[in-house]
Amino acid sequence: MAWFKSYLKKHWKDRNRSHKAELRKTFHTEIMSVIYKLPTMPTCKFANQKRNIINIEMIRLRDATIADLPLLNHWDEQPHNIQADPNDDWEWETELLRNPEWRKQLMAELDGRPIGFLQIIDPALEETHYWGQIPENLMAIDIWIGEKEDLGKGYGTVMMQLALERCFANPAVTAVIIDPLQSNVRARKFYERIGFEFVENRQFGDDPCAVYCMTREVWAGISGLK
C-alpha cells in the first residue's frame, strides 16, 4: 500500500500529459499487482448491521430520472449534504437527461419513499477525468442520504451494499474507490467500518479528500462470495 501511495503522488500529477494512454497501461499493470497483495480483511459487521437495523429487501435502487429533479435540488440544500459536498455542482437539469455508458445515477427507496442518491462511475472512462490517470477495471461510488432524519438508521449501509453488489457483479472489476472529504469524519468511519481501506489524502479541485479502496477480495470476505 505504501507503493500505491507513492505511485499516486507521482503520477496523478500527470493527468494532463500527452502520454496518458501509456501511463494508464503502466499504472494498471503495476497497481493491480499491488492491490492483489493487500491482505484480506476479516469479515466486518456489514452483514449483521443490515439484518439488525433494517431488512435489505425494504430498500431498492432505481434509475434517477428528470422527475427526481425537485427532490434532488431540495437535498442539495440540506446542511449535512452541503457539508459533505460543498463545491460540486451536479447540474441535475442536464445530467438527469443523460445516460453515458460509464455512469449510473440511482435513487434509493425505502418501501417506495426516496431516501438517498447513489452514483456509480467507471473512473477510467469518466469524461472529465476527475480521477486523473487511473487504471481500468475500477469503479467509484458517491452516496448520500437525502434528509437528516434518515441518517444513522442503517440506510446508507444497505445502499452501499447494493452499490457494491452492482460493481462486483462485473467479474472484471477489481476494486471500488471513494473520496470523502478529509474533514468528513463520520463518512470516513462509515467507510472504514464497511471494509474500505485508506489509501492517501488527495486534493481534487478545491476539495481535500481522503481516497479509500475496497478490493474484490475484501468484498468477498464481507459478502461471503467466492
Short mmCIF file of the C-alpha atoms (twelve columns), coordinates in Angstrom:
data_MODEL
# 
_entry.id   MODEL 
# 
loop_
_atom_site.group_PDB 
_atom_site.id 
_atom_site.type_symbol 
_atom_site.label_atom_id 
_atom_site.label_alt_id 
_atom_site.label_comp_id 
_atom_site.label_asym_id 
_atom_site.label_seq_id 
_atom_site.Cartn_x 
_atom_site.Cartn_y 
_atom_site.Cartn_z 
_atom_site.pdbx_PDB_model_num 
ATOM 1   C CA . MET A 1   0.000   0.000   0.000   1 
ATOM 2   C CA . ALA A 2   2.952   2.342   0.586   1 
ATOM 3   C CA . TRP A 3   3.975   1.791   -3.038  1 
ATOM 4   C CA . PHE A 4   0.409   2.609   -4.133  1 
ATOM 5   C CA . LYS A 5   0.566   5.930   -2.281  1 
ATOM 6   C CA . SER A 6   3.918   6.934   -3.731  1 
ATOM 7   C CA . TYR A 7   2.785   5.984   -7.224  1 
ATOM 8   C CA . LEU A 8   -0.353  8.102   -6.925  1 
ATOM 9   C CA . LYS A 9   1.602   11.099  -5.667  1 
ATOM 10  C CA . LYS A 10  3.952   10.861  -8.634  1 
ATOM 11  C CA . HIS A 11  1.599   10.002  -11.450 1 
ATOM 12  C CA . TRP A 12  -1.694  11.725  -10.652 1 
ATOM 13  C CA . LYS A 13  0.172   14.956  -11.349 1 
ATOM 14  C CA . ASP A 14  0.496   13.768  -14.950 1 
ATOM 15  C CA . ARG A 15  -3.271  13.837  -15.602 1 
ATOM 16  C CA . ASN A 16  -2.957  16.335  -18.476 1 
ATOM 17  C CA . ARG A 17  0.140   14.953  -20.181 1 
ATOM 18  C CA . SER A 18  0.067   13.595  -23.711 1 
ATOM 19  C CA . HIS A 19  1.302   10.111  -22.750 1 
ATOM 20  C CA . LYS A 20  -1.975  9.406   -20.952 1 
ATOM 21  C CA . ALA A 21  -2.561  6.022   -22.586 1 
ATOM 22  C CA . GLU A 22  0.950   4.782   -21.770 1 
ATOM 23  C CA . LEU A 23  0.678   5.867   -18.129 1 
ATOM 24  C CA . ARG A 24  -2.714  4.216   -17.789 1 
ATOM 25  C CA . LYS A 25  -1.344  0.937   -19.134 1 
ATOM 26  C CA . THR A 26  1.661   1.047   -16.787 1 
ATOM 27  C CA . PHE A 27  -0.430  2.117   -13.806 1 
ATOM 28  C CA . HIS A 28  -2.922  -0.656  -14.482 1 
ATOM 29  C CA . THR A 29  -0.263  -3.369  -14.603 1 
ATOM 30  C CA . GLU A 30  1.609   -2.216  -11.511 1 
ATOM 31  C CA . ILE A 31  -1.302  -1.165  -9.306  1 
ATOM 32  C CA . MET A 32  -3.187  -4.386  -9.903  1 
ATOM 33  C CA . SER A 33  -0.155  -6.337  -8.723  1 
ATOM 34  C CA . VAL A 34  -0.239  -4.316  -5.512  1 
ATOM 35  C CA . ILE A 35  -3.997  -4.497  -4.986  1 
ATOM 36  C CA . TYR A 36  -3.967  -8.266  -5.207  1 
ATOM 37  C CA . LYS A 37  -1.296  -8.403  -2.484  1 
ATOM 38  C CA . LEU A 38  -3.411  -6.452  0.008   1 
ATOM 39  C CA . PRO A 39  -4.357  -8.640  2.966   1 
ATOM 40  C CA . THR A 40  -7.936  -9.819  3.041   1 
ATOM 41  C CA . MET A 41  -9.583  -8.066  5.955   1 
ATOM 42  C CA . PRO A 42  -11.557 -10.078 8.477   1 
ATOM 43  C CA . THR A 43  -15.271 -10.173 7.896   1 
ATOM 44  C CA . CYS A 44  -16.751 -6.990  9.351   1 
ATOM 45  C CA . LYS A 45  -20.199 -6.464  10.843  1 
ATOM 46  C CA . PHE A 46  -21.585 -5.339  7.487   1 
ATOM 47  C CA . ALA A 47  -23.973 -8.250  7.035   1 
ATOM 48  C CA . ASN A 48  -25.063 -8.218  10.659  1 
ATOM 49  C CA . GLN A 49  -25.769 -4.494  10.506  1 
ATOM 50  C CA . LYS A 50  -28.171 -4.849  7.609   1 
ATOM 51  C CA . ARG A 51  -30.080 -7.623  9.371   1 
ATOM 52  C CA . ASN A 52  -30.241 -5.969  12.765  1 
ATOM 53  C CA . ILE A 53  -31.055 -2.448  11.635  1 
ATOM 54  C CA . ILE A 54  -33.163 -2.877  8.515   1 
ATOM 55  C CA . ASN A 55  -34.231 -5.621  6.158   1 
ATOM 56  C CA . ILE A 56  -32.222 -5.184  2.975   1 
ATOM 57  C CA . GLU A 57  -35.271 -6.133  0.896   1 
ATOM 58  C CA . MET A 58  -37.049 -2.984  2.080   1 
ATOM 59  C CA . ILE A 59  -34.629 -0.798  0.107   1 
ATOM 60  C CA . ARG A 60  -34.324 -0.878  -3.662  1 
ATOM 61  C CA . LEU A 61  -32.353 1.106   -6.211  1 
ATOM 62  C CA . ARG A 62  -33.889 2.546   -9.367  1 
ATOM 63  C CA . ASP A 63  -32.610 4.810   -12.112 1 
ATOM 64  C CA . ALA A 64  -32.752 8.505   -11.298 1 
ATOM 65  C CA . THR A 65  -34.880 10.482  -13.781 1 
ATOM 66  C CA . ILE A 66  -35.743 14.088  -14.504 1 
ATOM 67  C CA . ALA A 67  -38.810 13.602  -12.320 1 
ATOM 68  C CA . ASP A 68  -36.426 13.456  -9.345  1 
ATOM 69  C CA . LEU A 69  -35.101 16.961  -10.067 1 
ATOM 70  C CA . PRO A 70  -37.139 18.854  -7.402  1 
ATOM 71  C CA . LEU A 71  -36.223 16.364  -4.701  1 
ATOM 72  C CA . LEU A 72  -32.520 16.301  -5.600  1 
ATOM 73  C CA . ASN A 73  -32.399 20.105  -5.627  1 
ATOM 74  C CA . HIS A 74  -34.023 20.055  -2.182  1 
ATOM 75  C CA . TRP A 75  -31.497 17.511  -0.888  1 
ATOM 76  C CA . ASP A 76  -28.676 19.636  -2.295  1 
ATOM 77  C CA . GLU A 77  -29.722 22.394  0.097   1 
ATOM 78  C CA . GLN A 78  -29.655 20.286  3.257   1 
ATOM 79  C CA . PRO A 79  -26.822 21.288  5.628   1 
ATOM 80  C CA . HIS A 80  -25.430 17.765  6.063   1 
ATOM 81  C CA . ASN A 81  -25.141 17.346  2.280   1 
ATOM 82  C CA . ILE A 82  -23.563 20.766  1.806   1 
ATOM 83  C CA . GLN A 83  -21.033 19.908  4.497   1 
ATOM 84  C CA . ALA A 84  -20.183 16.619  2.787   1 
ATOM 85  C CA . ASP A 85  -20.017 18.065  -0.746  1 
ATOM 86  C CA . PRO A 86  -19.675 21.856  -0.600  1 
ATOM 87  C CA . ASN A 87  -18.159 22.646  -4.009  1 
ATOM 88  C CA . ASP A 88  -19.747 20.351  -6.585  1 
ATOM 89  C CA . ASP A 89  -22.481 21.448  -8.965  1 
ATOM 90  C CA . TRP A 90  -24.245 18.282  -10.053 1 
ATOM 91  C CA . GLU A 91  -26.069 20.080  -12.915 1 
ATOM 92  C CA . TRP A 92  -29.135 17.926  -12.374 1 
ATOM 93  C CA . GLU A 93  -31.156 19.618  -15.104 1 
ATOM 94  C CA . THR A 94  -28.671 18.371  -17.689 1 
ATOM 95  C CA . GLU A 95  -27.237 15.225  -16.157 1 
ATOM 96  C CA . LEU A 96  -30.550 13.555  -15.322 1 
ATOM 97  C CA . LEU A 97  -31.311 13.575  -19.046 1 
ATOM 98  C CA . ARG A 98  -28.033 11.833  -19.929 1 
ATOM 99  C CA . ASN A 99  -27.122 8.175   -19.638 1 
ATOM 100 C CA . PRO A 100 -23.438 7.751   -20.541 1 
ATOM 101 C CA . GLU A 101 -22.099 4.216   -20.571 1 
ATOM 102 C CA . TRP A 102 -19.604 4.941   -17.792 1 
ATOM 103 C CA . ARG A 103 -22.182 6.094   -15.200 1 
ATOM 104 C CA . LYS A 104 -25.284 5.042   -13.286 1 
ATOM 105 C CA . GLN A 105 -27.271 7.552   -11.235 1 
ATOM 106 C CA . LEU A 106 -29.626 5.812   -8.833  1 
ATOM 107 C CA . MET A 107 -32.287 6.699   -6.314  1 
ATOM 108 C CA . ALA A 108 -32.654 4.569   -3.191  1 
ATOM 109 C CA . GLU A 109 -36.203 3.984   -1.986  1 
ATOM 110 C CA . LEU A 110 -37.417 2.593   1.325   1 
ATOM 111 C CA . ASP A 111 -40.812 0.990   0.770   1 
ATOM 112 C CA . GLY A 112 -41.295 3.358   -2.176  1 
ATOM 113 C CA . ARG A 113 -40.095 6.508   -0.375  1 
ATOM 114 C CA . PRO A 114 -36.916 8.101   -1.803  1 
ATOM 115 C CA . ILE A 115 -34.251 8.285   0.895   1 
ATOM 116 C CA . GLY A 116 -30.959 8.753   -0.922  1 
ATOM 117 C CA . PHE A 117 -28.895 9.003   -4.071  1 
ATOM 118 C CA . LEU A 118 -26.042 6.893   -5.483  1 
ATOM 119 C CA . GLN A 119 -23.716 7.469   -8.393  1 
ATOM 120 C CA . ILE A 120 -21.522 4.675   -9.744  1 
ATOM 121 C CA . ILE A 121 -18.920 5.539   -12.371 1 
ATOM 122 C CA . ASP A 122 -16.067 3.952   -14.270 1 
ATOM 123 C CA . PRO A 123 -13.317 6.458   -13.387 1 
ATOM 124 C CA . ALA A 124 -11.146 5.452   -16.333 1 
ATOM 125 C CA . LEU A 125 -13.924 6.343   -18.790 1 
ATOM 126 C CA . GLU A 126 -15.494 9.310   -16.961 1 
ATOM 127 C CA . GLU A 127 -15.293 12.211  -19.382 1 
ATOM 128 C CA . THR A 128 -13.969 14.966  -17.080 1 
ATOM 129 C CA . HIS A 129 -11.087 12.743  -15.906 1 
ATOM 130 C CA . TYR A 130 -11.829 13.722  -12.321 1 
ATOM 131 C CA . TRP A 131 -9.678  10.836  -11.030 1 
ATOM 132 C CA . GLY A 132 -6.779  11.639  -13.340 1 
ATOM 133 C CA . GLN A 133 -4.597  8.781   -14.559 1 
ATOM 134 C CA . ILE A 134 -6.212  5.621   -13.265 1 
ATOM 135 C CA . PRO A 135 -6.325  2.012   -14.461 1 
ATOM 136 C CA . GLU A 136 -9.243  0.225   -15.988 1 
ATOM 137 C CA . ASN A 137 -11.456 -2.212  -14.087 1 
ATOM 138 C CA . LEU A 138 -12.118 0.072   -11.117 1 
ATOM 139 C CA . MET A 139 -15.421 1.646   -10.082 1 
ATOM 140 C CA . ALA A 140 -16.077 4.744   -7.965  1 
ATOM 141 C CA . ILE A 141 -19.125 5.456   -5.806  1 
ATOM 142 C CA . ASP A 142 -20.773 8.632   -4.489  1 
ATOM 143 C CA . ILE A 143 -23.533 8.217   -1.909  1 
ATOM 144 C CA . TRP A 144 -25.739 10.468  0.163   1 
ATOM 145 C CA . ILE A 145 -28.795 10.306  2.361   1 
ATOM 146 C CA . GLY A 146 -31.321 12.993  1.456   1 
ATOM 147 C CA . GLU A 147 -32.809 14.048  4.793   1 
ATOM 148 C CA . LYS A 148 -31.063 14.485  8.131   1 
ATOM 149 C CA . GLU A 149 -33.822 12.481  9.808   1 
ATOM 150 C CA . ASP A 150 -32.791 9.421   7.793   1 
ATOM 151 C CA . LEU A 151 -29.178 9.462   8.982   1 
ATOM 152 C CA . GLY A 152 -27.952 6.857   11.432  1 
ATOM 153 C CA . LYS A 153 -30.657 4.312   10.639  1 
ATOM 154 C CA . GLY A 154 -28.623 1.868   8.586   1 
ATOM 155 C CA . TYR A 155 -29.978 3.026   5.241   1 
ATOM 156 C CA . GLY A 156 -26.554 4.064   3.979   1 
ATOM 157 C CA . THR A 157 -25.112 0.667   4.902   1 
ATOM 158 C CA . VAL A 158 -27.731 -1.123  2.834   1 
ATOM 159 C CA . MET A 159 -27.386 1.343   -0.040  1 
ATOM 160 C CA . MET A 160 -23.646 0.798   -0.093  1 
ATOM 161 C CA . GLN A 161 -24.068 -2.971  -0.072  1 
ATOM 162 C CA . LEU A 162 -26.440 -2.762  -3.034  1 
ATOM 163 C CA . ALA A 163 -23.989 -0.493  -4.872  1 
ATOM 164 C CA . LEU A 164 -21.049 -2.801  -4.175  1 
ATOM 165 C CA . GLU A 165 -23.064 -5.788  -5.358  1 
ATOM 166 C CA . ARG A 166 -23.648 -3.979  -8.644  1 
ATOM 167 C CA . CYS A 167 -19.984 -3.067  -9.006  1 
ATOM 168 C CA . PHE A 168 -18.586 -6.503  -8.257  1 
ATOM 169 C CA . ALA A 169 -21.251 -8.299  -10.293 1 
ATOM 170 C CA . ASN A 170 -18.954 -7.441  -13.197 1 
ATOM 171 C CA . PRO A 171 -16.155 -10.023 -12.889 1 
ATOM 172 C CA . ALA A 172 -13.687 -7.620  -14.492 1 
ATOM 173 C CA . VAL A 173 -13.967 -5.117  -11.627 1 
ATOM 174 C CA . THR A 174 -11.014 -5.472  -9.269  1 
ATOM 175 C CA . ALA A 175 -11.719 -2.715  -6.725  1 
ATOM 176 C CA . VAL A 176 -14.026 0.167   -5.773  1 
ATOM 177 C CA . ILE A 177 -12.720 3.603   -4.779  1 
ATOM 178 C CA . ILE A 178 -14.295 6.529   -2.922  1 
ATOM 179 C CA . ASP A 179 -13.140 10.027  -1.961  1 
ATOM 180 C CA . PRO A 180 -14.900 11.593  1.051   1 
ATOM 181 C CA . LEU A 181 -13.651 14.928  2.335   1 
ATOM 182 C CA . GLN A 182 -10.775 14.610  4.779   1 
ATOM 183 C CA . SER A 183 -12.861 16.556  7.288   1 
ATOM 184 C CA . ASN A 184 -15.899 14.264  6.963   1 
ATOM 185 C CA . VAL A 185 -15.036 12.072  9.931   1 
ATOM 186 C CA . ARG A 186 -18.476 10.482  10.084  1 
ATOM 187 C CA . ALA A 187 -18.342 9.321   6.462   1 
ATOM 188 C CA . ARG A 188 -14.783 8.063   6.813   1 
ATOM 189 C CA . LYS A 189 -15.653 5.961   9.844   1 
ATOM 190 C CA . PHE A 190 -18.654 4.613   7.940   1 
ATOM 191 C CA . TYR A 191 -16.487 3.504   5.009   1 
ATOM 192 C CA . GLU A 192 -13.836 2.018   7.283   1 
ATOM 193 C CA . ARG A 193 -16.461 0.078   9.210   1 
ATOM 194 C CA . ILE A 194 -17.783 -1.380  5.969   1 
ATOM 195 C CA . GLY A 195 -14.331 -2.517  4.883   1 
ATOM 196 C CA . PHE A 196 -12.760 0.262   2.798   1 
ATOM 197 C CA . GLU A 197 -9.040  0.817   3.390   1 
ATOM 198 C CA . PHE A 198 -7.482  4.278   3.469   1 
ATOM 199 C CA . VAL A 199 -5.043  4.914   0.607   1 
ATOM 200 C CA . GLU A 200 -4.000  8.559   0.842   1 
ATOM 201 C CA . ASN A 201 -5.112  12.165  1.156   1 
ATOM 202 C CA . ARG A 202 -5.616  13.781  -2.248  1 
ATOM 203 C CA . GLN A 203 -6.637  17.225  -3.485  1 
ATOM 204 C CA . PHE A 204 -9.459  17.203  -6.053  1 
ATOM 205 C CA . GLY A 205 -10.014 20.756  -7.230  1 
ATOM 206 C CA . ASP A 206 -10.966 22.772  -4.139  1 
ATOM 207 C CA . ASP A 207 -11.657 19.665  -2.058  1 
ATOM 208 C CA . PRO A 208 -9.073  17.968  0.183   1 
ATOM 209 C CA . CYS A 209 -10.242 14.361  0.041   1 
ATOM 210 C CA . ALA A 210 -9.314  11.009  1.542   1 
ATOM 211 C CA . VAL A 211 -9.059  8.218   -1.016  1 
ATOM 212 C CA . TYR A 212 -10.269 4.773   0.089   1 
ATOM 213 C CA . CYS A 213 -10.264 1.432   -1.725  1 
ATOM 214 C CA . MET A 214 -12.114 -1.872  -1.366  1 
ATOM 215 C CA . THR A 215 -10.697 -4.802  -3.309  1 
ATOM 216 C CA . ARG A 216 -12.679 -7.720  -4.643  1 
ATOM 217 C CA . GLU A 217 -11.010 -9.959  -2.058  1 
ATOM 218 C CA . VAL A 218 -12.231 -7.805  0.811   1 
ATOM 219 C CA . TRP A 219 -15.707 -7.686  -0.672  1 
ATOM 220 C CA . ALA A 220 -15.729 -11.466 -0.986  1 
ATOM 221 C CA . GLY A 221 -14.880 -11.778 2.698   1 
ATOM 222 C CA . ILE A 222 -17.606 -9.330  3.671   1 
ATOM 223 C CA . SER A 223 -20.334 -10.672 1.418   1 
ATOM 224 C CA . GLY A 224 -19.479 -14.355 1.651   1 
ATOM 225 C CA . LEU A 225 -18.931 -14.565 -2.114  1 
ATOM 226 C CA . LYS A 226 -16.116 -16.608 -3.553  1 
# 
